[in-house]
Amino acid sequence: MERIRALALETSEEKGTGLMSMPAPFVKGCFQDWHYLVCEEEKDNIDSVFSQITGSIQRFRFLKDDRGCLVFLYPHGAQNWVVKRYRIKSWRHGLSRCFRKTRARIFLKAAQCLQEAHIKAAKPIAILEKAWGSLRREAYVIMEDLPGYALSDYILKVQQDPLKRQRMIQKAIQVLQALKSHCLRHGDLKADNFRVVAGDLYLIDLDCLVDYRKVIFFKGLRFRRAFRSDLRRFLRNWEKDPDLHLFCRSLFYQEGLS
C-alpha cells in the first residue's frame, strides 16, 4: 500500500479539475480484483468490510434499491456506514461509462469540493472500483451515516413553528450561496438530498456534482445555466407550501441568487 493524500488519486485524465485535497490522507490498495482508496484510520480492517459488502448482503438494511444504485447500512462498531453500490443499467449504459471516471470517484472528488466550500457533507470512508486497464465497471462508495431527518421530513416535523422552518431554509440558502461562490452545481437539489443532523444541514448524493471552475469553454455561461437549474429544482420542493415557496424566492432575491 502507498500512503497518499486524497488529491493524489488523480490519474492523468483527471488533472486540471481544480479540486483540492482533503486533510486526512488516504491509502490505496487492492482487494482481490478490485482497486480501492480508504481513509488511513480505517485501513487495517477494510479487507473484511469489502469482503462483506461484495458478498451476500441480504442481512443488511436496504435504504434504496433501484436500477441506478443499491444503498444499504453497514454496521461498524457503535455506528453505521452507508454503502452505495453503483449499477450498470444496460449494456449501452455500461459502454457509455466504461471510459469515464466511476461515480464513486466523482463522489470522492465532490466531497473534496464541498469541504473546500465549507459545506457539510457525509465523510467518505472508502471507494472500491473494478476495472480492466482503462475500462471501468463496478464501483462502491462507503461513507459515514448521517442519522437525522431529510429536510422535507424536518419541515413537516416543525410545521407548527414557522421560525424553525425559516431558519433551516436560511441554512439551505447559505449552502446555495456557497455552491454559487465556488462554481459548483449539485445536479439534484431535492429536499431529500439535504440532511438535518443536530441542527446542522448536510448535503448528500454527490455523484452528479460538477465543478465549473476549470471548464475551458464558456464556463460562466454554462455554470449560470446549470445553477439556475439547481435553483429551480430547489424551489420545486416547496410548490405545495405557498408561504415557504414565497419565502425562498424572497431570499433568492435578497441574496442575489436568482
C-alpha positions as CSV (number, residue, x, y, z in Angstrom):
1,M,0.0,0.0,0.0
2,E,1.0,3.5,-0.6
3,R,0.1,6.5,1.6
4,I,-1.2,9.4,-0.4
5,R,-3.3,12.4,0.1
6,A,-6.7,12.4,-1.5
7,L,-5.6,14.6,-4.3
8,A,-3.0,12.1,-5.3
9,L,-5.8,9.7,-6.5
10,E,-5.8,11.8,-9.7
11,T,-4.8,9.9,-12.7
12,S,-3.6,11.6,-15.8
13,E,-7.0,12.1,-17.2
14,E,-8.2,13.8,-14.0
15,K,-5.6,16.6,-13.8
16,G,-6.8,20.1,-14.2
17,T,-10.0,19.6,-12.3
18,G,-9.1,22.2,-9.7
19,L,-10.2,20.0,-6.8
20,M,-8.3,20.4,-3.6
21,S,-7.0,17.6,-1.4
22,M,-8.6,16.6,1.8
23,P,-6.6,17.0,5.1
24,A,-6.8,13.3,6.0
25,P,-4.5,11.0,4.0
26,F,-6.0,8.1,2.0
27,V,-4.4,4.8,1.4
28,K,-4.7,2.9,-1.9
29,G,-4.5,-0.8,-2.4
30,C,-6.1,-3.9,-4.0
31,F,-8.7,-6.3,-2.8
32,Q,-9.0,-9.4,-5.0
33,D,-9.5,-7.9,-8.4
34,W,-10.7,-4.5,-7.1
35,H,-8.8,-1.3,-6.5
36,Y,-9.6,0.9,-3.6
37,L,-8.9,4.1,-1.7
38,V,-9.6,4.2,2.0
39,C,-9.0,6.9,4.7
40,E,-6.0,5.9,6.7
41,E,-7.6,5.4,10.1
42,E,-9.9,2.7,8.7
43,K,-7.3,0.8,6.6
44,D,-6.5,-2.0,9.0
45,N,-9.8,-3.9,8.7
46,I,-11.0,-2.7,5.4
47,D,-10.5,-6.0,3.6
48,S,-13.1,-7.6,5.9
49,V,-15.5,-4.8,5.1
50,F,-15.0,-5.2,1.4
51,S,-15.5,-9.0,1.6
52,Q,-18.8,-8.5,3.3
53,I,-20.3,-5.7,1.1
54,T,-19.3,-7.5,-2.1
55,G,-20.7,-10.8,-0.9
56,S,-24.1,-11.7,0.4
57,I,-25.8,-8.5,1.7
58,Q,-29.3,-9.7,2.4
59,R,-28.7,-9.3,6.2
60,F,-28.1,-5.5,5.8
61,R,-30.8,-2.9,6.0
62,F,-31.5,-1.5,2.5
63,L,-32.2,2.2,2.1
64,K,-32.6,2.3,-1.6
65,D,-32.8,-0.3,-4.4
66,D,-33.3,0.7,-8.0
67,R,-31.8,0.4,-11.4
68,G,-29.2,3.0,-10.8
69,C,-27.8,2.0,-7.4
70,L,-28.2,0.0,-4.2
71,V,-27.8,1.7,-0.9
72,F,-27.6,-0.1,2.5
73,L,-26.4,0.3,6.0
74,Y,-23.3,-1.5,7.2
75,P,-22.9,-1.8,11.0
76,H,-19.5,-0.7,12.0
77,G,-18.9,-0.8,15.8
78,A,-21.2,1.7,17.5
79,Q,-22.1,3.5,14.3
80,N,-23.3,2.7,10.8
81,W,-21.7,3.3,7.5
82,V,-23.7,3.9,4.3
83,V,-22.6,1.7,1.3
84,K,-23.7,2.8,-2.1
85,R,-23.2,0.3,-5.0
86,Y,-23.5,1.8,-8.4
87,R,-25.2,-0.3,-11.0
88,I,-24.9,-0.6,-14.8
89,K,-28.4,-0.3,-16.2
90,S,-27.8,-1.8,-19.6
91,W,-25.0,-2.7,-22.0
92,R,-25.4,0.8,-23.6
93,H,-25.1,2.4,-20.2
94,G,-22.1,0.2,-19.4
95,L,-20.4,1.2,-22.7
96,S,-21.0,4.9,-22.0
97,R,-19.4,4.7,-18.6
98,C,-16.5,2.3,-19.1
99,F,-14.2,5.1,-20.3
100,R,-15.2,7.7,-17.7
101,K,-14.4,8.1,-14.0
102,T,-16.6,5.9,-11.9
103,R,-19.4,7.6,-9.9
104,A,-17.6,6.6,-6.7
105,R,-14.5,8.6,-7.8
106,I,-16.8,11.5,-8.7
107,F,-18.3,11.3,-5.2
108,L,-14.9,11.4,-3.6
109,K,-13.9,14.4,-5.6
110,A,-17.2,16.1,-4.9
111,A,-16.6,15.7,-1.1
112,Q,-13.3,17.4,-1.6
113,C,-15.0,20.3,-3.4
114,L,-17.7,20.7,-0.7
115,Q,-15.0,20.7,2.0
116,E,-13.2,23.5,0.2
117,A,-16.5,25.4,0.0
118,H,-17.2,24.8,3.8
119,I,-20.4,22.9,3.0
120,K,-21.1,20.0,5.4
121,A,-21.3,16.6,3.8
122,A,-21.0,12.9,4.8
123,K,-17.4,11.9,5.3
124,P,-16.2,9.5,2.7
125,I,-14.6,6.4,4.1
126,A,-13.6,4.4,1.0
127,I,-14.2,3.8,-2.6
128,L,-13.9,0.4,-4.3
129,E,-13.6,0.1,-8.1
130,K,-13.3,-2.8,-10.6
131,A,-11.5,-2.0,-13.8
132,W,-9.8,-3.8,-16.7
133,G,-7.0,-1.4,-17.8
134,S,-8.7,1.8,-18.6
135,L,-12.1,0.2,-18.7
136,R,-14.2,0.8,-15.6
137,R,-17.2,-1.2,-14.5
138,E,-18.5,-1.7,-10.9
139,A,-17.9,0.7,-8.1
140,Y,-18.8,1.2,-4.4
141,V,-18.6,4.2,-2.1
142,I,-18.6,3.9,1.7
143,M,-19.4,7.0,3.7
144,E,-20.4,7.9,7.2
145,D,-24.1,7.6,8.1
146,L,-25.9,10.9,8.9
147,P,-28.7,10.0,11.4
148,G,-31.3,12.7,11.3
149,Y,-34.0,14.0,9.1
150,A,-34.3,14.7,5.4
151,L,-35.0,18.4,5.0
152,S,-38.5,17.6,3.7
153,D,-39.3,15.5,6.8
154,Y,-37.8,18.2,9.1
155,I,-40.0,20.9,7.6
156,L,-43.1,18.7,8.2
157,K,-41.9,17.9,11.8
158,V,-41.7,21.6,12.7
159,Q,-44.7,22.7,10.6
160,Q,-46.2,24.5,13.6
161,D,-43.1,26.5,14.2
162,P,-42.6,29.0,11.3
163,L,-39.4,30.3,12.8
164,K,-37.7,26.9,12.9
165,R,-38.8,26.3,9.3
166,Q,-37.4,29.6,8.1
167,R,-34.1,29.2,10.0
168,M,-33.5,25.8,8.3
169,I,-34.4,27.2,4.9
170,Q,-32.0,30.0,5.5
171,K,-29.3,27.4,6.1
172,A,-30.2,25.8,2.8
173,I,-29.8,29.2,1.1
174,Q,-26.4,29.5,2.7
175,V,-25.5,26.2,1.1
176,L,-26.7,27.5,-2.3
177,Q,-24.6,30.7,-1.8
178,A,-21.5,28.6,-1.1
179,L,-22.2,26.4,-4.2
180,K,-22.5,29.5,-6.3
181,S,-19.4,31.2,-5.0
182,H,-17.3,28.1,-5.8
183,C,-19.0,27.5,-9.2
184,L,-20.4,24.1,-8.1
185,R,-23.6,22.5,-9.5
186,H,-25.1,19.8,-7.4
187,G,-27.4,18.4,-10.0
188,D,-30.4,17.2,-7.9
189,L,-31.3,19.6,-5.1
190,K,-34.5,17.8,-4.0
191,A,-35.2,18.2,-0.3
192,D,-34.3,14.6,0.5
193,N,-30.7,15.4,-0.5
194,F,-30.4,17.7,2.4
195,R,-30.0,16.1,5.9
196,V,-30.7,17.9,9.2
197,V,-28.4,16.5,11.8
198,A,-28.3,18.1,15.3
199,G,-29.4,21.4,13.9
200,D,-26.8,21.4,11.1
201,L,-27.5,20.9,7.4
202,Y,-25.6,18.4,5.3
203,L,-25.7,17.9,1.5
204,I,-25.8,14.3,0.2
205,D,-26.0,12.4,-3.1
206,L,-22.8,14.0,-4.6
207,D,-22.1,11.8,-7.6
208,C,-23.6,14.3,-10.1
209,L,-21.8,17.3,-8.7
210,V,-19.9,19.3,-11.4
211,D,-17.1,21.8,-10.7
212,Y,-17.2,24.5,-13.4
213,R,-14.1,26.4,-12.3
214,K,-11.9,24.5,-14.7
215,V,-14.3,24.3,-17.6
216,I,-12.4,25.6,-20.6
217,F,-15.1,27.0,-22.9
218,F,-18.0,29.3,-21.9
219,K,-17.7,28.3,-18.2
220,G,-19.5,31.4,-16.9
221,L,-22.5,30.9,-19.2
222,R,-22.6,27.1,-18.7
223,F,-22.4,27.5,-14.9
224,R,-25.1,30.1,-14.8
225,R,-27.5,27.8,-16.7
226,A,-26.6,24.8,-14.6
227,F,-27.0,26.8,-11.3
228,R,-30.4,28.2,-12.4
229,S,-31.5,24.6,-12.9
230,D,-30.4,23.8,-9.3
231,L,-32.4,26.8,-8.0
232,R,-35.5,25.7,-9.9
233,R,-35.2,22.2,-8.5
234,F,-34.8,23.5,-5.0
235,L,-37.9,25.7,-5.4
236,R,-40.0,22.8,-6.7
237,N,-39.6,21.2,-3.2
238,W,-42.0,23.8,-1.8
239,E,-44.6,24.1,-4.5
240,K,-47.3,22.7,-2.2
241,D,-46.3,25.2,0.5
242,P,-47.0,28.7,-0.9
243,D,-45.7,30.5,2.2
244,L,-42.4,28.6,2.2
245,H,-42.1,28.9,-1.6
246,L,-42.5,32.7,-1.4
247,F,-40.0,32.9,1.5
248,C,-37.4,31.0,-0.6
249,R,-38.0,33.3,-3.6
250,S,-37.6,36.4,-1.5
251,L,-34.3,35.0,-0.1
252,F,-33.1,34.2,-3.6
253,Y,-33.7,37.9,-4.5
254,Q,-32.2,39.3,-1.3
255,E,-29.0,37.1,-1.6
256,G,-28.6,37.7,-5.4
257,L,-29.2,34.1,-6.3
258,S,-32.0,34.5,-8.8
